[in-house]
Amino acid sequence: MHKLKFLVLAAASVLVCAPAYADERIALLIGTSSTAARASIGNQILRLADRLEEAGFTVIRAQDPTPAETELVLSRFAQRVEGAERALILASGRFATTGRATWLVPPGADTTSVAGLVSRGISVDLLLDLAARVPGGAVVGLDASSRMVSSNAGVRSGLGRDGLRIPQGVTVITGAPGQVADFMLDELMRPGAVLADRRRLTRRSVRISGYLGQGAFLPAAPASRRDREEIYWDVVTDIGTLDAMIAYLDAYPDGRFAVQATARIVELRTASERVARDEEAALSLTRAERQDVQRDLTLLGFDTRGIDGIFGRGTRSALSAWQTDNGYPPTGFLTRQQLTAMRAAAKAEGERAAEEEQRQDASFWRQIGRGSDESGLRAYLRRYPDGLYADVAKERLAAIEADRRDQLEAVERDVWDQTQSADSIEGYRSYLQTYPRGLFADEARARVQALEQADQNPAVIEKARAEENQLGLPAVTFLLVEQRLNALGLQPGPVDGRLTDESREAIRKYQRSRDLPVTGYLSRGTVVRLVSEAAR
């Protein structure tokens, strides 16, 4: 506000000395912004409009125009630009591109589709074509905001990687947020400034493309310039504010008092930063609260380079960008007012994002037929594990899996019934190979063992009994055998040195597991194997 008042006073103080420029000069200034950033962009356009009108331009302005307002201002500009000596266009705000075409995006425009951009966006190609009607005397500035737009695979934020289609005789200035308008105020509107002098570009983060003529955009100032500058500086020093000093440098970047103005700006900004630092320190933010600030900035489209509760360079840069977009001094330090505003904006953005997520959730559920088949249910849960219909999807999948288990068990029971009907060792072993952990696996193993015992040759059994007797083993050996069998979990019965039926069954299990002749009686090989294993 102080800056605007000062500009009015300064313009009035030099009005009587203003040069007489030609009448055929026309300018079009269009700004689009979010509600929060509207004041910042509007102030830039107002400053440039004042300077242009002082230089004899007819200025057509539009801030956040509706489609109807856009059509009106473009029509007015098109009528006035024909035959003009000089033409200037500044488009400031967010841009979106498909790579081949680029649009200035007004608030509320659908930037997720080309159709949405065509219906609401302002075509940059159209602005360039209008400027081409003043070949050699037209400048187009594209001041792109750092705030991203919602996009998809076909639409991206920014001015596009493939460059702009610049007509012959048109100069295009692009750059960092806010720098294009500042460059126009500092350089382009300086009488006698020549854009072809690239040395001046080191002052600003801008890029000049297209036509670079050797002549000045505005004629050189008359000889009385020094007198007007002295009057201007007197007014500036009387006011003494930061905005006043900046306004002087805007008007006279190479003026006689530029060094003093720059030094005063550094002094005032240092003091301002110190105050801002102290205000943030007074908030006594905890680490968790600092993380909340970083989350809010990230949600609002400003990259803090991590959410760690530490306000480093990335967070300070993001905070400065947010302050600039929302009309605050870009100190990089938070005040309580800014913290409250940021939390409210982040909450609104979070609610909007949540509503959009729910809309997409419901849309995807409809696309998969509302979970009518298993593949659709699994696809939904992969994308939305905690979605609106996650519980329904899980219940339906559980029912499908239960039905599948029932079907598999029914098949297994049929196989078991057939196996029991055959009642053969080969049949039971085939069942166990197919269903090693099946419902009837234990029963199948027991039946195999029983059938194997029944198939033993009585002569072989008698021979094994005789061999055991011939060994003449003492009772302590039987005791050791039972202990070993018991240790192996083969359940030989009471460990008392007397071989019972349970002991014989345990010996058979052991012999079967070691590929020994299965008799249930102790052979020399069986005893040696048991004793050697026990020793190990």
ABEGO torsion letter per residue (X at the ends): XAAAAAAAAAAAAAAAABBBBBABBBBBBBBBBBAAAAAAAAAAAAAAAAAAAAAGBBBBBBBGBBAAAAAAAAAAAAAAABGBABBBBBBBEBBBBAGABBBBBBBGBBAABAAAAAAABBBAAAAAAAAAABBGABBBBBBBBABBBBBBAABBBEAEAAEBBBBBGBBBBBEBBGAAAAAAAAAAABBGBBAABAAAAAABBBBBBEBBBABBABBBBBAAAAAAAAAAAAAAAAAGBAAAAAAAAAABAABAAAAAAAAAAAAAAAAAAAAAAAAAAAAGBBAAAAAAAAAAAAAAGBBAGEBAGBBBAAAAAAAAAAAAAAGBBBAGBBBAAAAAAAAAAAAAAAAAAAAAAAAAAAAAAAAAGGGABAAAAAAAAAABAABAAAAAAAAAAAAAAAAAAAAAAAAAAAAAAAAAAAGBAAAAAAAAAABAABAAAAAAAAAAAAAAAAABBAAAAAAAAAAAAAAGBBAAAAAAAAAAAAAAGAGAEBBAGBBBAAAAAAAAAAAAAAGBBBAGBBBAAAAAAAAAAAAX
